[in-house]
Amino acid sequence: MPEKGTGILSRLESEPVFVLTSDQDWAPAWASKTLLDIANDHEIPLHVFRTNACPVLDVSVRLGSSTNGWHPNFGSGSSHGSSPREVVQHLQMAFPSCRTSRSHRFIESTEAWQQLRRAGIIADSQFATLMAKAIRPLRHWTGIVRIPIFLEDDVFFEYWPDELPLAEISRRLFSPGLKVFNFHPTFVGCNAPSRTFYDSTREKIFGSLEPAKGVTWQRRGTRDVLLELLDLIRSRGAAFEKFDDIAALADHDLDNPSPNLKTNDHMGDVR
Ligand SMILES: [Zn+2]
């Protein structure tokens, strides 16, 4: 029998599907502009999980050149709020109408999932793999569609600092499955080649209006890796797709046995 639905699940069994995402992480506007300019120059849809207002990103969303999800900070001392409910309410006010979320530092809990789902989130993206093959979305019990990450920039430089060998990515790049990338504005803007370099410069980055002396790596770094990657994918005739579109297609096609949530805040906790 032919598959009923959009066909996204059978596509993922036979081909790679490329998606570019980013965690804003309170990046200075000049760093976000660097990432946005790369995406725009390559005509690639960029989905940014947002932490806070930013003139560059806010304008790009209004112009339709990037899209927003939430980047809630559920950690202690969070500027978003002191409980999952407060954090989600804060993001609802700051970035209304978002349907996707990726938590800062991937912090998650039953209460956080429930608050996000009730706030209209249909998909998250916070299972980070190291270039896993055959990634496909899964339905969480809350109804949220979980879309794993293929590769993050900081995971890449954690494993291969300074060297950043593109061959490690390219040999896994064109296998079937989801290929969601996460490049952070700060790492791209500073062209960070390693955690060591970033840690040595981070005090001069946040809150700055322009890159301070020494914060931008002058040799090959994360920005170069991103550019090489985009060129490689384009050279094979493949295109990037919108995160919101993939989330909506998966939400449509994945089996959904969950009725609407009518639970108390702590359902699922075992105490
Ligand atoms: Zn983060």
py3Dmol code that shows the C-alpha trace and the ligand (Angstrom):
import py3Dmol

protein = """\
ATOM      1  CA  MET A   1       0.000   0.000   0.000  1.00  0.00           C
ATOM      2  CA  PRO A   2       1.407   3.459  -0.778  1.00  0.00           C
ATOM      3  CA  GLU A   3       2.364   5.583   2.231  1.00  0.00           C
ATOM      4  CA  LYS A   4      -0.308   8.070   3.207  1.00  0.00           C
ATOM      5  CA  GLY A   5       1.204  11.405   4.065  1.00  0.00           C
ATOM      6  CA  THR A   6       3.873  13.765   2.884  1.00  0.00           C
ATOM      7  CA  GLY A   7       6.502  11.093   2.154  1.00  0.00           C
ATOM      8  CA  ILE A   8       9.145  12.617   4.456  1.00  0.00           C
ATOM      9  CA  LEU A   9       9.760   9.329   6.297  1.00  0.00           C
ATOM     10  CA  SER A  10      10.379   7.301   3.134  1.00  0.00           C
ATOM     11  CA  ARG A  11      12.556  10.132   1.754  1.00  0.00           C
ATOM     12  CA  LEU A  12      14.741   9.878   4.856  1.00  0.00           C
ATOM     13  CA  GLU A  13      15.262   6.183   4.189  1.00  0.00           C
ATOM     14  CA  SER A  14      16.638   6.836   0.742  1.00  0.00           C
ATOM     15  CA  GLU A  15      18.346  10.260   0.780  1.00  0.00           C
ATOM     16  CA  PRO A  16      19.967  12.866   3.053  1.00  0.00           C
ATOM     17  CA  VAL A  17      17.862  15.874   4.083  1.00  0.00           C
ATOM     18  CA  PHE A  18      19.976  18.927   5.011  1.00  0.00           C
ATOM     19  CA  VAL A  19      18.867  21.560   7.534  1.00  0.00           C
ATOM     20  CA  LEU A  20      20.845  24.504   8.983  1.00  0.00           C
ATOM     21  CA  THR A  21      20.057  25.605  12.528  1.00  0.00           C
ATOM     22  CA  SER A  22      21.700  27.784  15.156  1.00  0.00           C
ATOM     23  CA  ASP A  23      21.468  28.471  18.896  1.00  0.00           C
ATOM     24  CA  GLN A  24      21.605  32.222  19.463  1.00  0.00           C
ATOM     25  CA  ASP A  25      23.111  31.857  22.959  1.00  0.00           C
ATOM     26  CA  TRP A  26      23.077  35.650  23.573  1.00  0.00           C
ATOM     27  CA  ALA A  27      25.562  36.181  20.739  1.00  0.00           C
ATOM     28  CA  PRO A  28      26.598  39.748  19.880  1.00  0.00           C
ATOM     29  CA  ALA A  29      24.790  41.091  16.788  1.00  0.00           C
ATOM     30  CA  TRP A  30      28.012  41.228  14.734  1.00  0.00           C
ATOM     31  CA  ALA A  31      28.480  37.469  15.202  1.00  0.00           C
ATOM     32  CA  SER A  32      24.867  36.700  14.273  1.00  0.00           C
ATOM     33  CA  LYS A  33      25.316  38.887  11.184  1.00  0.00           C
ATOM     34  CA  THR A  34      28.322  36.822  10.075  1.00  0.00           C
ATOM     35  CA  LEU A  35      26.283  33.601  10.216  1.00  0.00           C
ATOM     36  CA  LEU A  36      23.211  35.185   8.648  1.00  0.00           C
ATOM     37  CA  ASP A  37      25.247  36.662   5.775  1.00  0.00           C
ATOM     38  CA  ILE A  38      26.697  33.225   4.994  1.00  0.00           C
ATOM     39  CA  ALA A  39      23.230  31.660   4.949  1.00  0.00           C
ATOM     40  CA  ASN A  40      21.820  34.474   2.799  1.00  0.00           C
ATOM     41  CA  ASP A  41      24.754  34.410   0.360  1.00  0.00           C
ATOM     42  CA  HIS A  42      24.187  30.678  -0.143  1.00  0.00           C
ATOM     43  CA  GLU A  43      20.368  31.092  -0.229  1.00  0.00           C
ATOM     44  CA  ILE A  44      20.031  28.649   2.660  1.00  0.00           C
ATOM     45  CA  PRO A  45      17.116  28.869   5.105  1.00  0.00           C
ATOM     46  CA  LEU A  46      18.503  29.433   8.625  1.00  0.00           C
ATOM     47  CA  HIS A  47      16.470  28.474  11.686  1.00  0.00           C
ATOM     48  CA  VAL A  48      17.675  30.237  14.844  1.00  0.00           C
ATOM     49  CA  PHE A  49      16.681  29.051  18.311  1.00  0.00           C
ATOM     50  CA  ARG A  50      16.384  32.395  20.095  1.00  0.00           C
ATOM     51  CA  THR A  51      17.440  33.466  23.559  1.00  0.00           C
ATOM     52  CA  ASN A  52      16.937  37.238  23.391  1.00  0.00           C
ATOM     53  CA  ALA A  53      16.217  40.250  21.197  1.00  0.00           C
ATOM     54  CA  CYS A  54      18.852  41.110  18.571  1.00  0.00           C
ATOM     55  CA  PRO A  55      18.486  43.857  15.948  1.00  0.00           C
ATOM     56  CA  VAL A  56      20.120  41.772  13.215  1.00  0.00           C
ATOM     57  CA  LEU A  57      18.124  38.594  13.806  1.00  0.00           C
ATOM     58  CA  ASP A  58      14.862  40.443  14.481  1.00  0.00           C
ATOM     59  CA  VAL A  59      15.074  42.266  11.141  1.00  0.00           C
ATOM     60  CA  SER A  60      15.997  39.094   9.265  1.00  0.00           C
ATOM     61  CA  VAL A  61      12.903  37.325  10.601  1.00  0.00           C
ATOM     62  CA  ARG A  62      10.711  40.264   9.576  1.00  0.00           C
ATOM     63  CA  LEU A  63      12.244  40.144   6.088  1.00  0.00           C
ATOM     64  CA  GLY A  64      11.747  36.372   5.898  1.00  0.00           C
ATOM     65  CA  SER A  65      15.445  35.532   5.601  1.00  0.00           C
ATOM     66  CA  SER A  66      15.531  33.458   8.811  1.00  0.00           C
ATOM     67  CA  THR A  67      13.028  31.796  11.116  1.00  0.00           C
ATOM     68  CA  ASN A  68      12.726  31.574  14.886  1.00  0.00           C
ATOM     69  CA  GLY A  69      12.453  28.796  17.439  1.00  0.00           C
ATOM     70  CA  TRP A  70      12.939  29.014  21.184  1.00  0.00           C
ATOM     71  CA  HIS A  71      16.204  28.410  23.058  1.00  0.00           C
ATOM     72  CA  PRO A  72      14.880  28.210  26.623  1.00  0.00           C
ATOM     73  CA  ASN A  73      17.341  28.259  29.488  1.00  0.00           C
ATOM     74  CA  PHE A  74      15.943  25.894  32.122  1.00  0.00           C
ATOM     75  CA  GLY A  75      19.184  26.071  34.115  1.00  0.00           C
ATOM     76  CA  SER A  76      19.569  27.613  37.556  1.00  0.00           C
ATOM     77  CA  GLY A  77      19.976  31.389  37.568  1.00  0.00           C
ATOM     78  CA  SER A  78      18.280  31.635  34.170  1.00  0.00           C
ATOM     79  CA  SER A  79      17.359  35.094  32.907  1.00  0.00           C
ATOM     80  CA  HIS A  80      14.288  33.447  31.323  1.00  0.00           C
ATOM     81  CA  GLY A  81      12.698  32.508  34.656  1.00  0.00           C
ATOM     82  CA  SER A  82      13.031  30.369  37.743  1.00  0.00           C
ATOM     83  CA  SER A  83      10.740  27.469  36.744  1.00  0.00           C
ATOM     84  CA  PRO A  84       9.880  25.706  33.475  1.00  0.00           C
ATOM     85  CA  ARG A  85       6.510  27.488  33.492  1.00  0.00           C
ATOM     86  CA  GLU A  86       8.144  30.930  33.876  1.00  0.00           C
ATOM     87  CA  VAL A  87      10.786  30.176  31.243  1.00  0.00           C
ATOM     88  CA  VAL A  88       8.191  29.118  28.674  1.00  0.00           C
ATOM     89  CA  GLN A  89       5.950  32.101  29.476  1.00  0.00           C
ATOM     90  CA  HIS A  90       8.929  34.423  28.973  1.00  0.00           C
ATOM     91  CA  LEU A  91       9.652  32.988  25.524  1.00  0.00           C
ATOM     92  CA  GLN A  92       5.973  33.110  24.557  1.00  0.00           C
ATOM     93  CA  MET A  93       6.063  36.849  25.216  1.00  0.00           C
ATOM     94  CA  ALA A  94       9.456  37.444  23.573  1.00  0.00           C
ATOM     95  CA  PHE A  95       8.973  35.226  20.494  1.00  0.00           C
ATOM     96  CA  PRO A  96       5.270  34.492  19.988  1.00  0.00           C
ATOM     97  CA  SER A  97       4.064  31.897  17.477  1.00  0.00           C
ATOM     98  CA  CYS A  98       7.191  29.712  17.582  1.00  0.00           C
ATOM     99  CA  ARG A  99       6.488  26.011  17.128  1.00  0.00           C
ATOM    100  CA  THR A 100       9.985  24.608  17.728  1.00  0.00           C
ATOM    101  CA  SER A 101      12.426  24.544  20.628  1.00  0.00           C
ATOM    102  CA  ARG A 102      15.953  23.503  21.577  1.00  0.00           C
ATOM    103  CA  SER A 103      16.929  23.945  25.228  1.00  0.00           C
ATOM    104  CA  HIS A 104      20.135  25.706  26.231  1.00  0.00           C
ATOM    105  CA  ARG A 105      22.653  23.004  27.206  1.00  0.00           C
ATOM    106  CA  PHE A 106      19.925  20.489  26.237  1.00  0.00           C
ATOM    107  CA  ILE A 107      18.433  20.711  29.727  1.00  0.00           C
ATOM    108  CA  GLU A 108      15.114  18.876  29.790  1.00  0.00           C
ATOM    109  CA  SER A 109      12.580  17.444  32.193  1.00  0.00           C
ATOM    110  CA  THR A 110       9.064  16.124  32.229  1.00  0.00           C
ATOM    111  CA  GLU A 111       7.740  19.487  33.368  1.00  0.00           C
ATOM    112  CA  ALA A 112       9.678  21.338  30.665  1.00  0.00           C
ATOM    113  CA  TRP A 113       8.333  19.038  27.920  1.00  0.00           C
ATOM    114  CA  GLN A 114       4.782  19.490  29.192  1.00  0.00           C
ATOM    115  CA  GLN A 115       5.062  23.272  29.405  1.00  0.00           C
ATOM    116  CA  LEU A 116       6.529  23.455  25.909  1.00  0.00           C
ATOM    117  CA  ARG A 117       3.845  21.207  24.456  1.00  0.00           C
ATOM    118  CA  ARG A 118       1.049  23.202  26.074  1.00  0.00           C
ATOM    119  CA  ALA A 119       2.600  26.370  24.644  1.00  0.00           C
ATOM    120  CA  GLY A 120       2.200  24.998  21.108  1.00  0.00           C
ATOM    121  CA  ILE A 121       5.633  23.493  20.476  1.00  0.00           C
ATOM    122  CA  ILE A 122       5.349  20.715  17.878  1.00  0.00           C
ATOM    123  CA  ALA A 123       9.038  19.765  17.585  1.00  0.00           C
ATOM    124  CA  ASP A 124      12.321  19.966  19.458  1.00  0.00           C
ATOM    125  CA  SER A 125      15.896  19.289  18.376  1.00  0.00           C
ATOM    126  CA  GLN A 126      18.040  18.365  21.314  1.00  0.00           C
ATOM    127  CA  PHE A 127      19.498  14.975  20.858  1.00  0.00           C
ATOM    128  CA  ALA A 128      22.990  15.734  19.553  1.00  0.00           C
ATOM    129  CA  THR A 129      24.712  12.892  17.728  1.00  0.00           C
ATOM    130  CA  LEU A 130      28.237  12.652  16.365  1.00  0.00           C
ATOM    131  CA  MET A 131      27.242  12.316  12.718  1.00  0.00           C
ATOM    132  CA  ALA A 132      24.929   9.342  13.243  1.00  0.00           C
ATOM    133  CA  LYS A 133      23.635   7.545  10.187  1.00  0.00           C
ATOM    134  CA  ALA A 134      19.950   7.080   9.350  1.00  0.00           C
ATOM    135  CA  ILE A 135      18.619   9.757  11.728  1.00  0.00           C
ATOM    136  CA  ARG A 136      14.849  10.050  11.626  1.00  0.00           C
ATOM    137  CA  PRO A 137      12.364  11.939  13.775  1.00  0.00           C
ATOM    138  CA  LEU A 138      10.553  10.251  16.640  1.00  0.00           C
ATOM    139  CA  ARG A 139       7.333  11.083  18.472  1.00  0.00           C
ATOM    140  CA  HIS A 140       7.804  11.805  22.178  1.00  0.00           C
ATOM    141  CA  TRP A 141       5.025  10.732  24.542  1.00  0.00           C
ATOM    142  CA  THR A 142       3.937  14.366  24.996  1.00  0.00           C
ATOM    143  CA  GLY A 143       3.276  14.514  21.241  1.00  0.00           C
ATOM    144  CA  ILE A 144       6.397  16.605  20.526  1.00  0.00           C
ATOM    145  CA  VAL A 145       8.354  15.444  17.467  1.00  0.00           C
ATOM    146  CA  ARG A 146      12.025  14.960  18.342  1.00  0.00           C
ATOM    147  CA  ILE A 147      14.464  15.881  15.570  1.00  0.00           C
ATOM    148  CA  PRO A 148      18.049  14.864  16.448  1.00  0.00           C
ATOM    149  CA  ILE A 149      21.127  16.877  15.453  1.00  0.00           C
ATOM    150  CA  PHE A 150      23.615  15.342  13.007  1.00  0.00           C
ATOM    151  CA  LEU A 151      26.532  17.597  14.008  1.00  0.00           C
ATOM    152  CA  GLU A 152      27.275  20.669  16.147  1.00  0.00           C
ATOM    153  CA  ASP A 153      30.210  22.965  15.528  1.00  0.00           C
ATOM    154  CA  ASP A 154      31.442  22.749  19.127  1.00  0.00           C
ATOM    155  CA  VAL A 155      31.177  18.949  19.157  1.00  0.00           C
ATOM    156  CA  PHE A 156      33.318  18.926  16.000  1.00  0.00           C
ATOM    157  CA  PHE A 157      36.057  21.087  17.520  1.00  0.00           C
ATOM    158  CA  GLU A 158      35.817  19.148  20.771  1.00  0.00           C
ATOM    159  CA  TYR A 159      36.869  15.981  18.909  1.00  0.00           C
ATOM    160  CA  TRP A 160      39.173  17.488  16.280  1.00  0.00           C
ATOM    161  CA  PRO A 161      40.417  20.843  17.669  1.00  0.00           C
ATOM    162  CA  ASP A 162      42.488  23.027  15.299  1.00  0.00           C
ATOM    163  CA  GLU A 163      42.679  20.272  12.705  1.00  0.00           C
ATOM    164  CA  LEU A 164      38.921  20.349  11.880  1.00  0.00           C
ATOM    165  CA  PRO A 165      39.177  17.717   9.132  1.00  0.00           C
ATOM    166  CA  LEU A 166      36.319  18.099   6.660  1.00  0.00           C
ATOM    167  CA  ALA A 167      36.846  14.487   5.544  1.00  0.00           C
ATOM    168  CA  GLU A 168      35.442  13.302   8.894  1.00  0.00           C
ATOM    169  CA  ILE A 169      32.142  14.947   7.962  1.00  0.00           C
ATOM    170  CA  SER A 170      32.127  14.387   4.216  1.00  0.00           C
ATOM    171  CA  ARG A 171      32.394  10.623   4.403  1.00  0.00           C
ATOM    172  CA  ARG A 172      29.126  10.480   6.370  1.00  0.00           C
ATOM    173  CA  LEU A 173      27.382  13.415   4.771  1.00  0.00           C
ATOM    174  CA  PHE A 174      25.499  11.891   1.884  1.00  0.00           C
ATOM    175  CA  SER A 175      24.103   8.775   3.543  1.00  0.00           C
ATOM    176  CA  PRO A 176      20.300   8.686   3.942  1.00  0.00           C
ATOM    177  CA  GLY A 177      18.742  10.383   6.961  1.00  0.00           C
ATOM    178  CA  LEU A 178      18.332  13.747   8.647  1.00  0.00           C
ATOM    179  CA  LYS A 179      21.389  16.007   8.540  1.00  0.00           C
ATOM    180  CA  VAL A 180      20.546  18.826  10.963  1.00  0.00           C
ATOM    181  CA  PHE A 181      23.558  21.079  11.606  1.00  0.00           C
ATOM    182  CA  ASN A 182      23.923  23.411  14.573  1.00  0.00           C
ATOM    183  CA  PHE A 183      26.368  26.301  14.068  1.00  0.00           C
ATOM    184  CA  HIS A 184      26.538  28.915  16.819  1.00  0.00           C
ATOM    185  CA  PRO A 185      26.806  32.603  15.801  1.00  0.00           C
ATOM    186  CA  THR A 186      29.629  33.198  18.252  1.00  0.00           C
ATOM    187  CA  PHE A 187      31.770  30.302  16.998  1.00  0.00           C
ATOM    188  CA  VAL A 188      31.168  31.286  13.370  1.00  0.00           C
ATOM    189  CA  GLY A 189      31.642  35.012  14.054  1.00  0.00           C
ATOM    190  CA  CYS A 190      34.927  34.378  15.900  1.00  0.00           C
ATOM    191  CA  ASN A 191      35.917  31.574  13.517  1.00  0.00           C
ATOM    192  CA  ALA A 192      36.780  29.526  16.622  1.00  0.00           C
ATOM    193  CA  PRO A 193      39.038  26.532  15.907  1.00  0.00           C
ATOM    194  CA  SER A 194      38.820  25.005  19.393  1.00  0.00           C
ATOM    195  CA  ARG A 195      37.299  25.261  22.842  1.00  0.00           C
ATOM    196  CA  THR A 196      40.668  26.482  24.138  1.00  0.00           C
ATOM    197  CA  PHE A 197      40.645  29.469  21.773  1.00  0.00           C
ATOM    198  CA  TYR A 198      37.028  30.288  22.605  1.00  0.00           C
ATOM    199  CA  ASP A 199      37.611  30.089  26.358  1.00  0.00           C
ATOM    200  CA  SER A 200      40.583  32.422  26.035  1.00  0.00           C
ATOM    201  CA  THR A 201      38.504  35.089  24.278  1.00  0.00           C
ATOM    202  CA  ARG A 202      34.953  34.708  25.594  1.00  0.00           C
ATOM    203  CA  GLU A 203      35.182  37.535  28.158  1.00  0.00           C
ATOM    204  CA  LYS A 204      35.676  40.020  25.318  1.00  0.00           C
ATOM    205  CA  ILE A 205      32.796  38.714  23.158  1.00  0.00           C
ATOM    206  CA  PHE A 206      29.459  39.108  24.912  1.00  0.00           C
ATOM    207  CA  GLY A 207      27.926  42.573  24.938  1.00  0.00           C
ATOM    208  CA  SER A 208      30.420  43.886  22.388  1.00  0.00           C
ATOM    209  CA  LEU A 209      29.284  46.047  19.467  1.00  0.00           C
ATOM    210  CA  GLU A 210      32.090  44.877  17.208  1.00  0.00           C
ATOM    211  CA  PRO A 211      34.749  42.149  17.388  1.00  0.00           C
ATOM    212  CA  ALA A 212      37.441  43.154  19.875  1.00  0.00           C
ATOM    213  CA  LYS A 213      41.084  42.695  19.015  1.00  0.00           C
ATOM    214  CA  GLY A 214      42.079  39.033  19.087  1.00  0.00           C
ATOM    215  CA  VAL A 215      38.606  37.443  19.261  1.00  0.00           C
ATOM    216  CA  THR A 216      38.558  36.469  15.576  1.00  0.00           C
ATOM    217  CA  TRP A 217      40.791  33.542  14.636  1.00  0.00           C
ATOM    218  CA  GLN A 218      42.755  34.450  11.515  1.00  0.00           C
ATOM    219  CA  ARG A 219      43.493  30.957  10.226  1.00  0.00           C
ATOM    220  CA  ARG A 220      41.098  28.114   9.363  1.00  0.00           C
ATOM    221  CA  GLY A 221      38.261  27.783  11.910  1.00  0.00           C
ATOM    222  CA  THR A 222      34.547  27.090  12.330  1.00  0.00           C
ATOM    223  CA  ARG A 223      33.480  29.699   9.756  1.00  0.00           C
ATOM    224  CA  ASP A 224      35.729  28.054   7.146  1.00  0.00           C
ATOM    225  CA  VAL A 225      34.337  24.611   8.011  1.00  0.00           C
ATOM    226  CA  LEU A 226      30.798  25.906   7.486  1.00  0.00           C
ATOM    227  CA  LEU A 227      31.701  27.475   4.135  1.00  0.00           C
ATOM    228  CA  GLU A 228      33.489  24.314   2.964  1.00  0.00           C
ATOM    229  CA  LEU A 229      30.527  22.209   4.031  1.00  0.00           C
ATOM    230  CA  LEU A 230      27.995  24.381   2.199  1.00  0.00           C
ATOM    231  CA  ASP A 231      30.125  24.313  -0.956  1.00  0.00           C
ATOM    232  CA  LEU A 232      30.470  20.540  -0.748  1.00  0.00           C
ATOM    233  CA  ILE A 233      26.716  20.013  -0.391  1.00  0.00           C
ATOM    234  CA  ARG A 234      25.998  22.453  -3.203  1.00  0.00           C
ATOM    235  CA  SER A 235      28.575  20.757  -5.446  1.00  0.00           C
ATOM    236  CA  ARG A 236      26.527  17.560  -5.168  1.00  0.00           C
ATOM    237  CA  GLY A 237      23.387  19.390  -6.258  1.00  0.00           C
ATOM    238  CA  ALA A 238      21.687  19.071  -2.863  1.00  0.00           C
ATOM    239  CA  ALA A 239      19.726  21.882  -1.200  1.00  0.00           C
ATOM    240  CA  PHE A 240      18.948  22.832   2.390  1.00  0.00           C
ATOM    241  CA  GLU A 241      15.390  22.664   3.647  1.00  0.00           C
ATOM    242  CA  LYS A 242      13.509  24.677   6.276  1.00  0.00           C
ATOM    243  CA  PHE A 243      13.521  23.300   9.810  1.00  0.00           C
ATOM    244  CA  ASP A 244       9.885  24.383  10.296  1.00  0.00           C
ATOM    245  CA  ASP A 245       8.883  22.486   7.140  1.00  0.00           C
ATOM    246  CA  ILE A 246      10.618  19.263   8.185  1.00  0.00           C
ATOM    247  CA  ALA A 247       9.038  19.560  11.653  1.00  0.00           C
ATOM    248  CA  ALA A 248       5.561  20.038  10.180  1.00  0.00           C
ATOM    249  CA  LEU A 249       5.954  17.161   7.697  1.00  0.00           C
ATOM    250  CA  ALA A 250       7.177  14.802  10.427  1.00  0.00           C
ATOM    251  CA  ASP A 251       4.402  15.944  12.763  1.00  0.00           C
ATOM    252  CA  HIS A 252       1.900  15.119  10.038  1.00  0.00           C
ATOM    253  CA  ASP A 253       3.310  11.729   9.121  1.00  0.00           C
ATOM    254  CA  LEU A 254       4.448  10.192  12.410  1.00  0.00           C
ATOM    255  CA  ASP A 255       1.932   8.072  14.216  1.00  0.00           C
ATOM    256  CA  ASN A 256       0.317  10.109  16.991  1.00  0.00           C
ATOM    257  CA  PRO A 257      -1.544   8.146  19.612  1.00  0.00           C
ATOM    258  CA  SER A 258      -1.332  10.932  22.233  1.00  0.00           C
ATOM    259  CA  PRO A 259      -4.529  12.734  23.111  1.00  0.00           C
ATOM    260  CA  ASN A 260      -4.191  16.369  24.116  1.00  0.00           C
ATOM    261  CA  LEU A 261      -2.304  16.724  27.382  1.00  0.00           C
ATOM    262  CA  LYS A 262      -4.560  17.148  30.391  1.00  0.00           C
ATOM    263  CA  THR A 263      -2.058  16.123  33.010  1.00  0.00           C
ATOM    264  CA  ASN A 264      -0.849  17.753  36.167  1.00  0.00           C
ATOM    265  CA  ASP A 265       2.607  19.316  36.103  1.00  0.00           C
ATOM    266  CA  HIS A 266       4.407  16.311  37.482  1.00  0.00           C
ATOM    267  CA  MET A 267       2.900  13.447  35.552  1.00  0.00           C
ATOM    268  CA  GLY A 268       5.643  11.008  34.668  1.00  0.00           C
ATOM    269  CA  ASP A 269       7.750  11.793  37.723  1.00  0.00           C
ATOM    270  CA  VAL A 270       8.510   8.845  39.945  1.00  0.00           C
ATOM    271  CA  ARG A 271       9.169  10.003  43.466  1.00  0.00           C
TER     272      ARG A 271
END
"""
ligand_1 = """\
1
ZN
Zn 22.624 27.252 24.195
"""
view = py3Dmol.view(width=600, height=400)
view.addModel(protein, "pdb")
view.setStyle({"model": 0}, {"cartoon": {"style": "trace"}})
view.addModel(ligand_1, "xyz")
view.setStyle({"model": 1}, {"stick": {}})
view.zoomTo()
view.show()
